[in-house]
């Protein structure tokens, strides 16, 4: 099939590469000319496991191309995906400026029947707005489909190639668009993952409901962990006890320093706002958000409680990205933690396997960046573990102790065992244990 993907960020690039990998001819469009030039040169502007090779292979085989020319890409395509950002607006709602800009441009470009697929995460009613926007620009026949994306950064290629399910929102009368979408996703669902056809409002809401329930689980477990600290219980034991209940399951039960990223924070807010706009108060979401906000401040509070004052202390920070296997720092807990440390007068020495370039844009020379994890520990009064990269799990503890001024660890991700750390002579604090 001939496809255009508009927006070549985390989602658009994975989508374009994976569609090309299955034999489609894909033109990835972005308004950012520098990004397009980078991609044409065979490099990718973000870190995502397995993506660079897939992009290069399909680019070399001429199934995947990159352009700033939306009109030509759209005219050459049967299906056009909109995969641009939907950032948080000032009032918490999803800002649809980019989506509607693209819809207008697509409307002006099409010269034949085209299926326009909304891949961006958007509030209920957006498919109808996109439809109206395109209809204002053209008399050509077209369909608008909602196809939310559930991939996880850090495992995006794998998630796209082998999805748990594909959700497609389409007008129940629109058999032509439904058939085209089923054909497109056929190769990705051969092992039995369902393609779920539904109305566009349900598809749009599915995405927000999925992210919000995951965020709720994280905030819930953070509350359990905080209570554990008060009553002297161990959140790890509780996590195992409840996770083995099949009704609950074991995923997303890990307490930590709060959720971040480009999706959970904005999607929780956007769902709450969208509910309010429809006259419904989605009460749980406010608590989920509030808990998350407070959780990001807990690690610094623990350090303050231990040291009294952080003024003049040197704190090593392991992990800057909002989660492992990505260089993305959007809404990362590390930002709140580092800003908190700096505000208290501490010096920060940070290390992250992939997010240093991103972090340099945020912090400049306000903190020291170390390309090796052990270098960050040089002269440190304490280590804060903020992101649970695999390389932090089994370090050389002997070497860590030698590098640090005092062997104190604040583990925001519970990656070490308290007994083991104590036996090695560390003063060790974690979350809810
Ligand atoms: P991103 O910010 O990484 O990328 C968006 C891209 O769109 C940018 O390269 C930007 O230059 C481009 N763009 C913006 N306006 C444009 C226009 N008018 N014409 C052409 N290009 C334009 O965003 P992302 O993380 O890929 O997210 C895209 C959407 O997918 C969002 O709605 C997001 O909520 C959703 N989503 C993201 C993830 C994720 O893990 N990042 C997962 C599922 C869904």
Boltz pocket constraint, residues with backbone or C-beta under 6 A from the ligand:
constraints:
  - pocket:
      binder: B
      contacts: [[A, 6], [A, 7], [A, 8], [A, 9], [A, 10], [A, 11], [A, 12], [A, 29], [A, 30], [A, 31], [A, 32], [A, 35], [A, 83], [A, 84], [A, 85], [A, 86], [A, 98], [A, 101], [A, 102], [A, 119], [A, 120], [A, 121], [A, 122], [A, 149], [A, 150], [A, 151], [A, 152], [A, 153], [A, 262], [A, 263]]
      max_distance: 6.0
